[in-house]
Amino acid sequence: MPPMPNKSLSSLFIQMTGWLLPAQCWLCRAAHRHTQFVCAKCIATLPRNVEACSHCAAPISTSLNAPPRGSRRDCLPRYCASCLKQSPHIERTVAPFLMRDSFRELLHAWKFDNRPQLSPFLAGLFRDATTNEMGIHVTTNKKPLLIPVPTQWHRQIWRGFDHTWLLAQALKHAIRPDAELQPWLSNTRARQSHHRLSRAARWAHSEGRFVGDYRIQGREVVLIDDVMTTGATVSSAALACHLAGAKSVCVWCLARTPAPPSAG
């Protein structure tokens, strides 16, 4: 039987390699001594979605039902004006980052530059940013059902991978290894890209877009997506889950797109 490798020598080799060939941060391009894709300084400056609506994760600065930060009621839900008028089909959305600046650059590198290896790193960012909140969105003794919002097949081919499925796998591993991961949502039709559509057009194109599997019935569902812009896509997916009999629907996504300055 061959001798086991010396752990101290292996650790020393890894440490020496890090000193001789330091990693380069994908954002600032500076050399750093860590094994992550992004240096600690850039991670600390990623735009955070600190004050957000509990239903749709839209950034909010003040609200009639938002207690002062640091108070005993600070952990209570907050809602944006839109959700106060009409509650969506989503019990809670967690989106710890804002889709702008350095986080936009990082997400675009993962999604559009064929960097699937960033999936575990992004899941780790989500986990670390929500460590103090994780008991809020899956408060159940049963294992949650993770369902990635499905990507159209031609986009999977174009990107070279299914980004929401990889993200869901990474989040399961990083946060809830006991969770069940299933592809129990399907697209009912192809749609055009949402990148250049108005808010109203996004909602019109997402209406009735998904169908949920009957096995969703009675389950506490967590939908997984990368970015929420208007909420049209995940709202349609959540409605499909409810129509299939889901007990509740929450959303985990990496980032929320802030409303433009002209938005009400």
C-alpha positions in Angstrom: 0.0 0.0 0.0 1.6 3.3 -1.0 2.3 5.8 1.8 -0.2 8.5 2.5 0.9 12.0 1.4 2.2 14.3 4.1 -0.5 16.9 4.7 2.0 19.4 6.0 4.0 19.1 2.8 0.9 19.4 0.7 -0.2 22.5 2.6 3.3 24.0 2.2 3.3 23.3 -1.5 -0.1 25.0 -1.9 1.1 28.0 0.1 4.3 28.3 -1.9 2.4 28.1 -5.2 0.2 30.9 -4.0 3.2 33.1 -3.2 5.0 32.3 -6.5 1.9 32.4 -8.7 -0.7 34.6 -7.0 -4.2 34.6 -8.3 -5.6 37.6 -10.2 -8.8 39.1 -9.2 -11.4 39.0 -11.9 -12.7 42.4 -11.1 -9.8 44.7 -10.3 -7.1 42.4 -12.0 -4.8 42.8 -9.0 -2.9 39.8 -7.7 -4.1 38.4 -4.4 -3.1 35.5 -2.1 -6.5 33.8 -1.8 -8.0 30.9 -3.8 -11.2 32.8 -4.7 -11.9 34.3 -8.1 -12.3 37.8 -6.6 -10.2 39.5 -4.0 -11.5 40.3 -0.5 -11.4 44.0 -1.2 -13.7 43.7 -4.2 -16.0 41.3 -2.4 -16.4 43.9 0.4 -17.4 46.6 -2.2 -20.0 44.5 -4.1 -23.3 46.5 -4.1 -25.6 45.1 -1.4 -29.4 45.1 -1.4 -29.6 46.1 2.3 -33.1 47.6 2.6 -35.4 45.5 0.4 -39.1 44.5 0.1 -39.7 41.2 1.7 -42.0 40.1 -1.1 -40.1 41.2 -4.3 -36.7 42.3 -2.9 -37.1 45.7 -4.6 -34.7 48.2 -2.9 -36.6 50.5 -0.5 -35.2 53.3 1.6 -38.2 54.0 3.8 -41.6 52.4 4.4 -44.6 53.0 6.7 -44.2 49.6 8.1 -40.4 49.6 8.3 -39.1 50.0 11.9 -35.7 51.7 12.5 -32.7 49.5 12.0 -31.4 48.1 15.2 -34.8 48.1 16.9 -36.5 44.9 18.2 -38.8 45.1 15.2 -36.0 45.4 12.7 -36.5 41.7 11.7 -40.1 42.2 10.7 -41.0 42.2 7.0 -40.9 45.4 4.9 -42.9 45.9 1.8 -42.6 48.3 -1.2 -45.5 50.4 -2.3 -46.3 48.0 -5.2 -46.5 45.0 -2.9 -48.6 46.9 -0.4 -51.2 47.5 -3.1 -51.1 44.0 -4.6 -49.3 41.1 -2.9 -47.5 38.9 -5.4 -47.6 35.1 -5.5 -44.2 35.0 -3.6 -44.0 34.7 0.1 -40.5 36.0 0.3 -37.6 36.9 -2.1 -34.0 37.0 -1.0 -31.7 38.9 -3.4 -28.6 40.1 -1.4 -26.9 42.1 -4.2 -27.8 44.8 -6.6 -27.4 44.2 -10.3 -25.1 47.1 -11.0 -21.4 48.1 -11.1 -19.0 45.3 -10.1 -21.7 42.7 -9.4 -23.1 43.2 -12.9 -19.6 42.7 -14.3 -19.1 39.5 -12.3 -22.5 38.1 -13.3 -22.0 38.9 -17.0 -18.6 37.0 -16.9 -20.4 34.0 -15.5 -23.5 34.1 -17.7 -22.3 35.4 -21.0 -18.5 34.7 -21.1 -18.9 30.9 -20.6 -17.6 30.8 -17.0 -19.7 28.0 -15.3 -16.9 27.5 -12.8 -18.1 30.7 -11.1 -21.3 29.0 -10.0 -20.0 27.7 -6.6 -18.3 31.1 -5.9 -21.6 33.0 -6.6 -23.5 30.5 -4.3 -20.9 31.2 -1.6 -21.4 34.9 -2.0 -25.2 34.4 -1.6 -24.6 32.2 1.5 -22.2 34.6 3.2 -24.4 37.6 2.5 -27.5 35.9 4.0 -26.0 34.0 6.9 -28.0 35.9 9.5 -31.3 35.5 7.5 -31.3 31.9 6.3 -33.9 30.8 8.9 -36.4 33.2 7.5 -37.1 31.9 4.0 -37.2 28.2 4.7 -38.8 27.8 8.1 -39.8 24.2 7.8 -38.9 20.8 9.3 -39.4 19.3 5.9 -36.6 19.5 3.3 -37.4 22.3 0.8 -37.9 21.8 -2.8 -35.5 23.8 -4.9 -36.7 24.5 -8.5 -34.5 26.5 -10.9 -36.5 28.9 -13.1 -36.0 27.0 -16.4 -33.8 28.4 -19.1 -34.9 28.0 -22.7 -33.0 25.2 -24.5 -31.7 27.5 -27.3 -30.2 29.8 -24.6 -28.6 26.9 -22.9 -26.9 25.9 -26.2 -25.9 29.5 -26.9 -24.3 29.9 -23.4 -22.9 26.4 -23.3 -24.6 25.6 -19.9 -27.8 25.9 -18.0 -27.0 28.7 -15.6 -30.0 28.5 -13.3 -29.6 24.7 -12.9 -25.9 25.1 -12.0 -26.7 27.9 -9.6 -29.4 25.8 -7.9 -26.9 22.9 -7.6 -24.3 25.2 -6.0 -26.9 26.8 -3.6 -28.1 23.4 -2.5 -24.5 22.3 -1.7 -23.6 25.6 0.0 -26.8 26.1 2.0 -29.2 23.2 2.2 -27.6 19.9 1.3 -30.8 18.2 2.5 -32.9 20.0 0.0 -34.5 18.2 -3.0 -33.6 19.7 -6.4 -36.0 19.0 -9.2 -36.7 20.5 -12.7 -40.4 20.6 -12.1 -41.2 23.7 -14.1 -41.4 23.9 -17.8 -41.8 26.7 -20.4 -45.0 26.7 -22.3 -43.7 28.8 -25.1 -40.6 30.5 -26.4 -40.3 34.2 -25.6 -38.1 37.0 -26.8 -35.3 38.3 -24.7 -36.3 40.6 -21.9 -33.1 42.7 -22.0 -34.6 45.5 -24.1 -38.3 45.3 -23.1 -40.2 47.8 -21.0 -41.6 46.8 -17.7 -45.1 46.4 -19.1 -43.8 44.3 -22.0 -41.9 42.0 -19.7 -45.0 41.3 -17.7 -47.1 40.7 -20.9 -44.5 38.3 -22.3 -44.2 36.3 -19.0 -47.9 35.8 -18.4 -48.8 32.1 -18.5 -45.3 31.2 -19.4 -44.7 28.2 -17.0 -46.4 25.0 -16.0 -45.7 23.2 -12.7 -45.4 19.5 -12.3 -48.1 17.8 -10.2 -45.4 16.6 -7.7 -45.1 20.1 -6.5 -48.4 19.7 -4.6 -48.1 20.3 -0.9 -44.4 21.2 -1.1 -42.6 24.3 0.2 -40.9 25.6 -3.0 -37.8 27.7 -3.3 -37.4 29.1 -6.9 -33.8 29.7 -8.0 -32.9 32.5 -10.4 -29.9 34.7 -11.0 -31.4 38.2 -11.4 -34.8 39.7 -10.7 -35.5 42.8 -12.8 -39.2 43.6 -12.7 -40.3 40.3 -11.1 -42.4 39.2 -14.1 -40.6 35.9 -14.7 -40.4 34.7 -11.1 -44.0 35.9 -10.5 -45.2 33.8 -13.4 -43.1 30.8 -12.2 -44.5 31.2 -8.6 -48.1 31.3 -9.9 -47.5 28.1 -11.8 -46.2 26.5 -8.6 -49.3 27.6 -6.7 -51.6 26.3 -9.5 -49.7 23.0 -9.2 -50.6 22.9 -5.5 -47.5 24.3 -3.8 -47.9 25.1 -0.1 -45.7 28.2 -0.3 -43.2 29.7 -2.8 -40.1 31.7 -1.9 -37.4 33.0 -4.3 -33.6 32.9 -4.0 -31.8 35.0 -6.6 -28.4 36.6 -6.6 -29.3 40.1 -7.4 -32.1 42.6 -7.8 -32.1 45.3 -10.5 -32.9 48.7 -8.9 -35.7 50.7 -10.4 -34.6 53.5 -12.7 -34.6 57.0 -11.1 -37.7 58.0 -13.1 -39.7 55.1 -11.7 -42.4 55.8 -9.2 
